[in-house]
Amino acid sequence: MVKRINNFVKIDTKNTTLLLRIDSIPEIVHYGKKLSDADDYPFWEYGKNYTMVSSASDYCGRKCILSFSGDANNRETMLHAVSFDGNGSLRLRLKEVKVGMNKPILNGMPSSYDCEDTVIFVYEDVAFSMIVEQYFSTFTDSDVIATGIRVKNVGTQEFYLRRAFSMQLDFDNGDYSATAFVGNWMRERKMKKTDISVGCTTFSSFLGHSSNVVNPFVLCTKKGKKGFSIASNLVYSGNHKELFDCSVHHGLRVATGINDFMLNYKIAPNASFDTPEAVFTYGDTEENVCFTMRSFTQEHILRKDWVQKPRAIAINTWETFLFQFDKAKLLELCDTAKRIGIELFVLDDGWFGHRDDDTTSLGDWFANEKKLGCTIEDLAKEIHAHGLQFGIWIEPEMISEDSELYKTHPDWAMTIEGVTPLYVRNQLVLDITKKEVRDYLVKQISQVIEESQTDYIKWDCNRGISELKNSGVLFHDYVLAVYDLFDRLTKKYPNVLFESCASGGNRFDLGMLCYTPQIWTSDCTDARSRVFIQEGTIKGYPLSTVSAHVAYSPSHHTFNKTSLQDRFAVAIQGVLGYELNLTALPQSELDEISLQTSFYKKWRNTLQFGDFYEGDGSSDDKFISWSVVSKDKASAVTTGVCLQQDYGVKLPKIRVSGIDENATYKVNVIRKLTDVPESFTAKGDLLVNGGVYLGDLYDMKTLNENSNSIASVLITMERINA
């Protein structure tokens, strides 16, 4: 809820208040736990002039929600523009405050939905002929606040945006740390905590994706007895930047938005520019704000039809066959998958054009009937006749020189005359900023969907942008083009589940989640590696969005050996699938997978839509655990994973989190699904505060068969009375 109280705007969430004093630029006088209403807040007035005495110091020491170039502060600013004649000094001043508004609809970009209330601050710079509208929106069921800005040109000459961030929060001096989620291909979203010192700590991406190098989800924590945590994220899938600017005089500034790398966006007269939406929240601890952000994403970002829609268990053909398959192989795999409880058959790369390796055919989205031995329509009918859903892989944002599309439209490839293009994975980027290219893709993808009656599309994107044509606007225009494609296709086919993929987890962000309810988390399917990849991912994103598969042992990527049970225990921390040639497995392993799919189906609603709680340890330790608890606390699944065997060292007890401490639960401790579980009943408070003793998870057989092995335990809980 948003209220104007005399000279203040009070922005209330369920449990927090952002209190702003109205001035030429609104000042943050409180952001933290919820405040009661008052006629006025005079005790938060400074009662003195804000101007510093020394010319070497910042001009103004107020904590603000907006800053701009030329404001005489020795700090990073939120907004930077240059006029047609080179003027870069803005003089924005508050003109109007609008309370009780609808949240703005952003031009070409997705954003959160079902907000409760909105305030819009309208600023004006008469000399620059610029209007800036900055909004803050609240939600009845969340402590998240959404914000962004719209920059309008109300003059007769163009100006150029060099920076346009979405969010700025200023805080007092203190001892702060920033947590980012960093990595690279196959090592995505590893938590990295950095102490913030004087100067600017920056996290950013540069190749046109939200990136596996650093995710737009970040945490900021103030240490000490009066400490707190802030989490922020961007509803955006392109280059981004997060700033933690610490001033000796005036404390910490946190800002996030589009990366200003190469940005030079022309704003013509009567035109405007919307920044992507930023969302942020306050809490006592990092765990609290992560919990809030996951819940918010589930309820206000994911497409409404998919918020609580169970995700099917998939078998994907990529690690099974790579490019080497035919109809007989596919149908044999389908038949085996059906018998052991799998629900979705995904035909990955290699089905189209004349593609038998990664050098050809991107852009030719029609079936290779010679290879398949039939049309895609006939194959899909046979898969559906087996009782499985049908899914298919595409990479529509790319083009191969060896393709019919390139022969017909070489001008559609993103190249620059006279400049040798860079080839990544033997492919070029398709210039989807051209409307005719997007129209072609919508037509071709629609034809594939309708011919195959597909239930699922895996949308891949295996490289960034290096041919910087019209570079000042290219990165942002490309993201808008991606959104246009997804918007048109998801509205046309609302029942198709689109899963985003970008060289694994290179585009795992809130913007994609507005269209694709789940994302391929990483190309690395090794269970040991996935422990920390999924640990970092689930800090900011809900379990129903995290695609996690059981794959080969030894791993194709790390060569680690891991038992089938332990691979499964890690993969259920998300949406379960398999990347195995089921037809080559012994019957004993097929029987075990059948037990796994039955277990997952029984607990699916809890595992996909329950509340996630961090447990003991972390992936940096030798042991890690987590719990997923149904919303009504009637059921829970706790997983413990030992990452290293130390002889003579006892494992800790697992303390369960999130269950009803006053209820009694039937508990099953499962070391192997093929064995009879250890069963008992216990009060919730004993499980939460006392825990479950694990004993020795390793046995000599496991140690002898598996190198660099992890060991796991599953604990299920069903409430038997309240």
C-alpha positions in Angstrom: 0.0 0.0 0.0 1.2 3.5 -0.8 0.1 6.6 1.2 1.0 10.3 1.0 1.3 11.7 4.6 1.9 15.4 4.4 5.5 15.7 3.1 6.1 12.0 3.0 5.3 9.0 0.8 5.0 5.8 2.8 5.4 2.6 0.8 4.2 -0.4 2.8 4.6 -4.1 2.1 3.5 -6.9 4.3 6.3 -6.4 6.8 8.4 -3.5 5.6 8.2 0.3 4.9 10.1 2.5 2.5 9.5 6.0 3.7 10.4 8.9 1.4 10.5 12.6 2.2 9.3 14.7 -0.7 12.0 17.1 -1.9 13.5 18.2 -5.2 14.7 14.5 -5.3 12.8 12.3 -2.8 15.0 11.3 0.2 15.0 7.9 1.8 14.4 8.4 5.5 13.7 4.8 6.4 13.8 1.4 4.6 13.3 -1.5 6.9 10.7 -3.1 9.3 7.2 -1.8 8.9 6.4 1.5 10.6 3.1 2.7 11.9 1.4 5.7 10.3 2.1 9.2 11.8 0.8 12.7 11.0 4.4 13.6 10.3 7.9 12.3 10.9 9.8 15.4 12.1 12.3 13.3 14.1 13.8 12.1 10.8 14.5 15.6 9.6 18.1 16.7 9.5 17.2 20.2 10.4 20.2 21.7 8.6 21.4 22.5 5.1 22.6 19.5 3.1 25.4 21.3 1.2 28.9 20.2 2.2 31.5 22.8 3.2 34.4 21.4 1.2 34.2 21.6 -2.6 36.1 18.2 -2.7 33.2 16.5 -0.9 29.8 15.4 -2.4 27.5 18.2 -3.0 24.6 16.5 -1.3 24.6 13.9 1.5 21.0 12.9 1.3 20.0 9.3 0.7 18.1 9.3 -2.6 16.1 7.1 -5.0 17.5 8.9 -8.1 20.8 10.5 -9.1 22.0 11.8 -12.4 25.1 13.1 -14.3 26.2 16.6 -13.3 24.7 16.4 -9.8 28.1 17.3 -8.2 28.4 14.1 -6.3 31.6 12.0 -6.4 29.6 8.8 -6.9 28.1 6.5 -9.5 24.8 7.9 -10.8 21.6 6.2 -12.0 21.0 8.3 -15.1 23.3 9.8 -17.6 22.2 11.6 -20.8 23.9 13.8 -23.4 22.1 16.3 -25.5 22.5 16.8 -29.2 25.0 19.5 -28.6 27.1 17.6 -26.0 25.5 18.8 -22.8 25.8 16.1 -20.1 24.5 17.9 -17.0 21.0 17.1 -15.9 19.0 19.2 -13.4 16.0 17.0 -12.7 13.6 18.3 -10.1 10.5 16.7 -8.7 7.4 18.1 -10.4 4.5 15.8 -9.3 3.7 12.8 -7.1 0.9 10.5 -8.2 -0.3 8.0 -5.6 -2.7 5.1 -6.2 -1.8 4.5 -9.9 -1.6 1.4 -12.0 1.8 0.0 -12.6 3.1 1.2 -16.0 3.0 -1.2 -18.9 6.6 -1.3 -20.2 7.4 -0.8 -23.9 8.3 -4.2 -25.3 9.4 -5.7 -21.9 7.8 -8.1 -19.5 7.3 -7.2 -15.8 5.7 -8.5 -12.6 1.9 -8.6 -12.4 -0.9 -8.3 -9.8 0.5 -5.4 -7.9 -1.5 -3.7 -5.2 -0.6 -0.1 -5.4 1.8 2.3 -7.2 3.3 5.7 -6.7 4.8 7.6 -9.6 7.3 10.4 -9.1 7.5 12.8 -12.1 10.7 14.8 -12.6 11.4 17.5 -15.1 14.5 19.1 -16.6 13.4 22.2 -18.5 16.7 22.9 -20.1 17.1 19.3 -21.3 13.5 19.0 -22.3 13.3 15.7 -20.3 10.6 14.2 -18.2 11.4 11.2 -16.0 8.7 9.0 -14.4 9.8 6.7 -11.6 7.4 4.2 -10.1 7.3 2.0 -7.0 4.8 -0.8 -6.8 3.7 -3.0 -3.9 2.1 -6.5 -3.7 -0.4 -7.6 -1.0 1.3 -10.9 -0.4 4.9 -10.0 -0.6 7.6 -7.7 0.8 9.0 -7.1 -2.7 8.8 -3.7 -4.2 9.0 -3.2 -8.0 10.5 -0.1 -9.6 11.7 1.4 -12.8 11.9 4.6 -14.8 10.6 6.0 -18.1 12.6 8.8 -19.8 10.7 11.1 -22.1 11.9 13.6 -24.7 9.5 16.5 -24.7 11.7 18.8 -26.7 12.5 19.3 -30.4 16.0 17.8 -30.5 17.2 14.3 -29.8 19.3 13.4 -26.8 21.2 10.2 -26.1 21.0 7.9 -23.0 24.4 6.7 -21.9 23.1 5.1 -18.7 19.6 4.4 -17.4 19.5 2.2 -14.4 16.2 0.9 -12.9 16.8 1.1 -9.1 18.9 3.1 -6.6 18.9 2.6 -2.8 21.1 4.6 -0.5 22.1 3.4 3.0 24.0 4.8 6.0 27.6 4.0 6.6 28.3 0.6 7.9 30.1 -2.7 7.4 28.6 -4.3 4.2 29.1 -7.3 2.0 27.8 -8.1 -1.5 26.9 -11.6 -2.6 26.9 -12.3 -6.4 26.3 -15.5 -8.2 29.2 -16.0 -10.6 30.8 -18.6 -12.8 31.1 -19.7 -16.4 29.9 -22.5 -18.6 29.2 -25.6 -16.6 30.0 -23.7 -13.3 27.0 -21.3 -13.1 25.9 -19.3 -10.1 28.5 -20.1 -7.5 27.9 -17.8 -4.5 30.7 -15.2 -4.2 30.6 -12.9 -1.1 32.7 -9.7 -1.3 33.3 -7.2 1.5 32.5 -3.7 0.3 35.1 -1.1 0.9 35.4 2.5 -0.2 35.0 2.8 -3.9 32.8 0.8 -6.3 32.2 -2.9 -6.4 30.7 -3.9 -9.8 29.1 -7.0 -11.2 28.2 -7.0 -14.9 27.6 -8.9 -18.2 28.7 -7.9 -21.7 27.8 -10.3 -24.5 24.1 -9.7 -24.8 22.9 -12.3 -22.2 22.2 -11.9 -18.5 25.1 -14.3 -18.5 26.6 -17.3 -16.7 29.5 -15.0 -15.6 27.3 -13.1 -13.1 23.6 -13.3 -12.6 21.5 -10.1 -12.1 20.3 -11.5 -8.7 22.4 -10.0 -5.9 22.4 -9.7 -2.2 23.7 -6.9 0.0 24.1 -7.5 3.8 24.9 -5.1 6.6 26.8 -6.8 9.3 26.4 -6.3 13.1 23.7 -6.3 15.7 21.5 -4.0 13.7 22.2 -5.8 10.4 19.9 -6.6 7.6 19.9 -7.9 4.0 18.6 -6.6 0.7 18.0 -8.7 -2.4 17.5 -7.3 -5.8 17.0 -8.6 -9.3 16.2 -7.4 -12.8 13.3 -8.5 -15.0 15.7 -8.5 -18.0 17.7 -10.9 -20.1 20.5 -8.8 -21.5 23.6 -7.0 -20.4 23.2 -5.8 -16.8 25.2 -4.1 -14.1 25.0 -4.0 -10.3 26.9 -1.3 -8.4 27.8 -1.1 -4.7 29.3 2.3 -4.4 30.7 3.1 -0.9 31.3 6.8 -0.1 33.5 7.9 2.8 31.0 10.7 3.6 27.6 9.2 2.9 27.5 5.4 3.0 26.5 2.8 0.5 24.6 3.2 -2.8 23.2 0.1 -4.4 22.0 0.4 -8.0 21.0 -2.0 -10.8 20.0 -1.8 -14.4 21.0 -2.2 -18.0 24.8 -2.3 -18.4 25.9 1.0 -19.8 28.7 -0.7 -21.8 28.5 0.8 -25.3 25.0 2.2 -24.6 24.3 5.3 -26.7 20.5 5.1 -27.1 19.0 7.9 -29.2 15.7 9.4 -27.8 14.0 11.3 -30.5 11.5 14.1 -29.9 8.2 12.7 -28.5 9.9 9.3 -27.9 10.5 7.6 -24.6 12.7 4.8 -23.1 11.6 2.3 -20.5 14.1 0.7 -18.2 13.5 -3.0 -17.3 11.8 -3.5 -14.0 13.9 -4.0 -10.9 12.5 -5.8 -7.9 14.0 -5.6 -4.4 13.2 -6.6 -0.8 14.4 -6.1 2.8 14.8 -8.8 5.5 16.7 -9.6 8.7 18.9 -12.2 6.9 20.0 -13.4 3.5 17.9 -16.5 4.0 14.8 -14.4 4.6 15.2 -12.2 1.5 16.0 -15.3 -0.7 12.8 -16.9 0.5 10.9 -13.8 -0.3 12.3 -13.5 -3.8 11.6 -17.1 -4.6 8.0 -16.8 -3.5 7.6 -13.5 -5.4 8.9 -15.0 -8.6 6.5 -18.0 -8.3 3.5 -15.8 -7.8 4.2 -12.6 -9.8 6.7 -13.5 -12.5 5.9 -16.9 -13.9 3.1 -17.1 -16.5 -0.2 -17.5 -14.5 -1.2 -20.8 -16.2 2.1 -22.4 -15.1 2.4 -21.1 -11.5 1.1 -24.4 -10.0 1.1 -26.6 -13.1 3.1 -29.8 -12.4 6.1 -30.3 -14.7 6.5 -33.6 -16.4 9.4 -36.0 -16.0 11.4 -35.9 -19.2 13.8 -38.0 -21.2 16.0 -35.9 -23.4 17.9 -37.5 -26.4 21.0 -35.2 -26.3 23.3 -37.1 -24.0 21.6 -40.3 -25.1 22.4 -40.1 -28.8 24.0 -36.7 -29.6 23.3 -36.4 -33.4 23.3 -40.2 -34.1 19.8 -41.5 -34.1 17.0 -42.7 -36.3 13.3 -43.5 -35.9 13.9 -47.0 -34.6 16.3 -45.8 -31.9 13.9 -43.0 -30.9 10.9 -45.3 -30.6 12.8 -47.9 -28.7 13.9 -45.2 -26.2 10.3 -43.9 -26.0 8.9 -47.4 -25.3 11.4 -48.0 -22.5 10.8 -44.5 -21.0 7.1 -45.1 -20.9 7.5 -48.5 -19.1 9.6 -46.9 -16.3 7.3 -43.9 -15.6 8.7 -41.1 -17.7 6.1 -38.7 -19.1 7.8 -36.4 -21.7 10.0 -37.4 -24.7 12.3 -34.5 -25.9 13.9 -34.8 -29.3 17.0 -32.6 -29.0 19.5 -31.3 -31.6 19.9 -33.1 -35.0 16.3 -33.5 -36.2 16.2 -30.7 -38.8 17.8 -29.7 -42.1 20.7 -32.0 -42.9 22.2 -31.7 -39.4 24.5 -34.5 -38.3 27.0 -32.3 -36.5 27.0 -28.7 -35.3 28.3 -27.1 -38.5 25.0 -27.0 -40.5 21.3 -26.2 -40.8 20.5 -23.7 -38.1 17.7 -21.7 -39.5 16.2 -24.6 -41.4 13.4 -25.6 -39.1 12.0 -28.4 -41.1 12.5 -32.2 -40.4 15.3 -34.2 -41.9 13.0 -36.9 -43.1 15.8 -38.9 -44.6 17.4 -39.2 -41.1 14.1 -39.7 -39.2 12.6 -42.0 -41.8 9.3 -40.1 -41.4 7.8 -36.6 -41.0 8.0 -34.9 -37.7 4.2 -35.2 -37.6 4.4 -39.0 -37.9 7.1 -39.3 -35.3 5.2 -37.1 -32.8 2.0 -39.1 -33.4 3.9 -42.3 -32.5 5.3 -40.7 -29.3 1.9 -39.5 -28.3 0.4 -42.9 -29.1 2.9 -44.4 -26.5 1.2 -42.1 -23.9 4.1 -39.6 -23.6 4.1 -35.9 -24.2 6.3 -34.8 -27.1 9.0 -32.1 -27.0 11.5 -30.7 -29.4 14.7 -28.6 -29.4 15.3 -25.5 -31.5 17.9 -22.7 -31.6 16.0 -20.0 -33.5 18.3 -17.1 -32.7 21.2 -18.6 -34.7 22.1 -19.3 -38.3 24.6 -21.7 -40.0 26.3 -20.6 -43.2 25.6 -24.1 -44.5 21.8 -23.7 -44.5 19.0 -23.0 -46.9 18.1 -19.9 -44.9 21.6 -18.5 -45.3 21.6 -19.2 -49.0 18.4 -17.3 -49.4 19.0 -14.5 -46.8 22.7 -14.0 -46.1 21.8 -10.5 -45.1 19.9 -11.9 -42.1 23.1 -13.0 -40.4 24.5 -10.4 -38.0 27.7 -9.5 -39.9 29.4 -6.3 -40.7 30.7 -5.6 -44.2 34.5 -5.7 -44.3 34.8 -7.2 -40.8 35.6 -10.9 -40.4 32.9 -12.4 -38.3 33.7 -14.5 -35.2 32.3 -18.1 -35.3 31.2 -19.6 -32.1 30.2 -23.3 -32.3 30.3 -22.8 -36.1 27.4 -20.4 -36.1 26.4 -16.8 -36.5 23.8 -14.8 -34.7 20.6 -14.2 -36.7 19.7 -10.6 -36.8 16.3 -10.8 -35.1 16.2 -7.1 -34.6 14.8 -7.1 -38.1 11.0 -7.6 -38.0 11.0 -9.7 -41.2 13.4 -12.2 -39.5 11.1 -12.4 -36.5 8.1 -12.9 -38.7 9.9 -15.8 -40.5 10.8 -17.4 -37.2 7.2 -17.2 -35.8 5.9 -18.8 -39.0 8.5 -21.6 -39.0 8.2 -22.4 -35.2 4.4 -22.3 -35.5 4.6 -24.8 -38.3 6.8 -27.1 -36.2 4.5 -26.8 -33.2 1.3 -27.5 -35.2 2.7 -30.3 -37.2 4.0 -32.1 -34.2 1.4 -31.0 -31.7 4.3 -30.5 -29.4 3.8 -30.1 -25.7 7.2 -28.6 -25.0 9.9 -26.5 -26.7 13.5 -26.4 -25.5 14.7 -23.0 -26.8 18.5 -22.9 -26.9 20.9 -20.0 -27.6 24.6 -21.0 -27.8 26.6 -17.8 -28.2 26.7 -14.1 -27.4 26.8 -11.1 -29.8 30.2 -10.1 -31.1 29.3 -8.4 -34.4 28.4 -5.0 -32.9 26.4 -3.5 -35.7 24.7 -0.2 -34.6 26.4 -0.9 -31.3 24.8 1.9 -29.2 21.4 0.3 -29.4 22.1 -3.3 -30.5 22.2 -5.1 -27.2 19.0 -3.7 -25.9 17.2 -3.9 -29.2 18.2 -7.6 -29.4 16.6 -8.3 -26.0 13.4 -6.6 -27.1 13.4 -8.7 -30.2 13.7 -11.9 -28.1 10.8 -10.8 -26.0 8.7 -10.1 -29.1 9.3 -13.6 -30.3 8.4 -15.2 -27.0 5.4 -12.9 -26.5 3.9 -13.8 -29.9 4.5 -17.5 -29.5 3.5 -18.0 -25.9 0.2 -16.1 -26.6 -0.4 -18.2 -29.7 0.4 -21.5 -27.9 -0.3 -20.9 -24.2 -0.4 -24.7 -23.4 3.1 -25.3 -24.7 5.8 -25.4 -22.0 8.8 -23.3 -23.3 12.0 -24.1 -21.5 14.8 -21.6 -22.0 18.4 -22.7 -22.5 21.5 -20.7 -23.4 24.7 -22.8 -23.4 23.2 -24.2 -20.3 22.4 -21.5 -17.8 23.6 -18.4 -19.6 20.2 -16.7 -19.5 18.7 -17.7 -16.2 16.8 -14.5 -15.3 13.4 -13.1 -14.4 12.8 -11.8 -18.0 13.0 -15.3 -19.5 10.9 -16.7 -16.7 8.0 -14.4 -17.7 7.8 -16.5 -20.8 9.6 -19.8 -20.0 8.4 -21.3 -16.7 11.5 -23.4 -16.4 15.2 -23.0 -17.5 17.9 -25.5 -18.2 20.1 -24.8 -15.3 23.5 -25.9 -16.6 25.0 -28.2 -19.3 26.9 -29.8 -16.5 24.8 -32.8 -15.3 27.4 -34.2 -12.9 25.7 -34.6 -9.5 28.6 -33.3 -7.5 28.9 -30.2 -9.6 25.1 -29.7 -9.7 25.0 -29.5 -5.9 26.7 -26.0 -5.9 25.1 -24.9 -9.2 21.6 -25.6 -7.9 22.5 -24.3 -4.5 23.3 -20.8 -6.0 20.4 -20.9 -8.4 17.8 -21.7 -5.8 19.0 -18.7 -3.7 17.0 -16.5 -6.0 14.7 -18.7 -8.1 11.9 -21.2 -7.3 12.4 -24.9 -7.6 9.7 -25.3 -10.3 12.0 -23.2 -12.6 15.1 -25.3 -12.1 15.5 -28.1 -14.7 17.7 -30.9 -13.3 18.4 -34.2 -14.9 19.9 -37.6 -14.0 22.7 -38.3 -16.5 25.6 -40.8 -17.0 28.2 -42.1 -14.6 31.0 -41.5 -15.2 29.9 -38.0 -16.0 30.5 -37.0 -19.6 31.7 -33.6 -18.3 33.7 -34.3 -15.1 34.3 -38.0 -15.3 33.1 -38.3 -11.6 31.4 -41.6 -10.8 28.2 -41.3 -8.8 25.6 -43.9 -7.9 22.1 -43.7 -9.6 20.5 -43.1 -6.2 22.8 -40.1 -5.5 22.3 -38.6 -8.9 18.6 -38.8 -8.3 18.8 -37.3 -4.8 20.4 -34.2 -6.3 18.2 -34.0 -9.4 14.9 -33.8 -7.4 16.0 -30.4 -6.2 14.1 -29.0 -9.2 12.2 -30.4 -12.2 13.4 -34.0 -12.7 14.5 -35.4 -16.1 16.9 -38.0 -17.5 19.7 -37.8 -20.0 20.5 -41.6 -20.4 20.3 -44.2 -23.1 17.7 -46.2 -21.2 17.7 -49.0 -23.8 21.4 -49.8 -22.9 20.8 -50.0 -19.1 20.6 -53.3 -17.2 17.2 -54.2 -15.9 18.3 -53.5 -12.3 18.9 -49.9 -13.1 15.6 -49.6 -15.1 13.8 -51.0 -12.0 15.6 -48.4 -9.9 14.6 -45.6 -12.2 11.0 -46.8 -12.1 11.1 -46.5 -8.3 12.6 -43.0 -8.7 9.8 -41.8 -11.0 7.2 -43.2 -8.7 8.8 -41.5 -5.7 9.0 -38.2 -7.6 5.3 -38.3 -8.7 4.2 -38.9 -5.1 6.2 -35.9 -3.8 6.1 -33.8 -7.0 3.8 -31.0 -5.7 5.9 -30.6 -2.6 9.2 -30.7 -4.5 8.2 -28.3 -7.3 5.9 -25.9 -5.4 6.8 -26.2 -1.7 8.8 -23.8 0.3 12.6 -24.3 0.1 14.6 -24.1 3.3 18.4 -24.1 3.6 19.7 -26.7 6.0 23.0 -27.5 7.6 26.2 -26.9 5.8 26.9 -25.5 2.3 28.6 -26.7 -0.9 31.8 -25.2 0.5 31.6 -27.6 3.4 31.8 -31.4 3.4 28.0 -31.7 4.0 25.0 -29.9 2.8 21.2 -30.3 3.3 18.0 -28.7 2.4 14.2 -29.2 3.0 11.2 -28.6 0.8 7.9 -28.2 2.7 4.4 -28.1 1.3 2.5 -24.8 1.8 0.2 -26.5 4.3 3.1 -28.1 6.1 1.5 -31.5 5.7 4.5 -33.0 3.8 8.2 -32.4 3.5 11.3 -33.9 1.8 14.7 -33.3 3.2 17.9 -34.1 1.3 21.4 -34.5 2.8 24.5 -34.8 0.6 27.9 -35.7 1.9 30.5 -34.3 -0.4 33.6 -35.9 1.0 34.2 -39.1 3.1 36.5 -38.5 6.1 37.3 -41.7 8.0 36.6 -41.3 11.7 34.5 -38.2 11.3 30.8 -38.5 12.1 28.3 -36.7 9.9 26.1 -34.1 11.5 22.5 -34.7 12.3 20.1 -33.2 9.8 17.9 -30.6 11.4 14.7 -30.2 9.4 13.3 -26.7 8.7 9.9 -25.3 7.9 7.6 -28.1 9.3 4.9 -27.6 11.9 6.7 -28.0 15.3 3.4 -28.9 17.0 2.4 -31.7 14.6 3.4 -35.3 14.5 5.0 -36.7 11.4 5.6 -40.2 9.9 9.2 -40.1 8.9 11.0 -42.3 6.4 14.8 -42.2 6.2 15.8 -43.5 2.7 19.4 -44.3 1.9 18.4 -46.4 -1.2 15.0 -46.6 -2.8 15.7 -50.2 -3.4 15.9 -50.8 0.3 13.3 -50.7 3.0 13.4 -47.3 4.7 13.9 -46.6 8.4 10.5 -45.5 9.6 9.4 -43.8 12.8 7.0 -41.1 14.1 8.2 -37.8 15.7 6.9 -34.5 16.8 7.9 -31.6 14.5 9.9 -29.8 17.2 12.1 -32.8 17.7 12.9 -32.9 13.9 13.5 -29.1 13.8 15.6 -28.7 16.9 17.0 -32.2 17.5 17.4 -33.6 14.0 17.9 -37.0 12.5 21.1 -38.9 13.0 22.5 -40.1 9.7 25.1 -42.7 10.7 27.6 -43.7 7.9 26.3 -42.9 4.4 29.2 -44.6 2.7 29.8 -48.3 2.3 32.8 -50.1 0.9 30.9 -51.1 -2.3 30.0 -47.4 -3.0 33.6 -46.3 -2.3 35.0 -49.0 -4.6 32.6 -48.4 -7.5 32.5 -44.6 -7.5 35.4 -42.2 -7.7 35.1 -38.7 -6.2 31.7 -39.9 -4.9 29.0 -38.1 -3.1 26.6 -39.9 -0.7 23.0 -38.9 0.0 20.0 -39.5 2.2 16.4 -38.6 1.6 14.0 -38.0 4.5 10.3 -37.8 3.8 7.7 -36.5 6.3 3.9 -36.9 6.3 1.8 -35.2 8.9 -0.4 -37.7 10.8 -2.0 -35.1 13.1 -1.9 -31.4 13.9 
